[in-house]
Amino acid sequence: MILIFCAFRAEFGPLHARLESVKKLDSDALKGCHGKLGGVPVILAESGIGMRRARAAARRLFDRERGIDLALLTGVAGALAAPLAIGDLVLADRVMARADDGYRPEMTIETPPEQFARAAAALAAAGLAYTRGALLTSRMAIATAVEKRLAGAQSGAIAVDMETAAIALEAEERGVPFIAMRTIMDTVDHDLAAAKFATPDGTVKIGKAAAALLTHPATVIGVIRLVRNLRRAADAMANAVALTVPRLH
């Protein structure tokens, strides 16, 4: 069985829509479901945003679910390098956790080579292009273009998220193979100041946006673009997962 992780509702929804034979997880502490993708049994789980929530969700799922052959760590990410564009797919050859006092990694977990090769072959068979590189997991958002370029230069990563390393660590400690792939929702030059006006399900916080419109109209334009890019990246990831899972199996 393949266990698929994503962080929040905007990522979960497009994946959930592609599932067949859906049955909700019997747990109040976990958000997710059993189902099938291309006939392959999967568990789709929402980890929550951030390393702490993701590690806790992964721990609960690995504790309760038996027969997990592979953990697929998915979702959206921010680019730390050019020329990654909105919707581009990143296949991680290693995942790293950012140190709190800088951008250099405090921990690095290599993607098992056989799993990376397996994922690369599945993506190629599905006709999907990807960029290989390191994925940096940060406890805090890396929001500005200056910060992103600095993080990329110091860590060697090409993209950043807030969950992957925590789940990969839990998988590695339990001997569960993992594959990490993410799609880009903001380029290295995009500023994420508008993120505070977006909700986890990929919509705009109307009240806050309306209030900001009077004094910071450019910010509202930014949140509209952010939501659009989030939906585009989440759809691209769901499509990639749906096409590759049968080939991974």
Secondary structure by P-SEA (a helix, b strand, c coil): cbbbbbccaaaaaaaaaacccccccccccccbbbbbcccbbbbbbbccccaaaaaaaaaaaaaccccccbbbbbbbbbbccccccccccccccbbbbbbcccccccccccccaaaaaaaaaaaaaabbbbbbbbbbbbccccccaaaaaaaaaacccccccccaaaaaaaaaaacccbbbbbbbccccccccccccccccccccaaaaaaaaccccaaaaaaaaaaaaaaaaaaaaaaaaaaacccccc
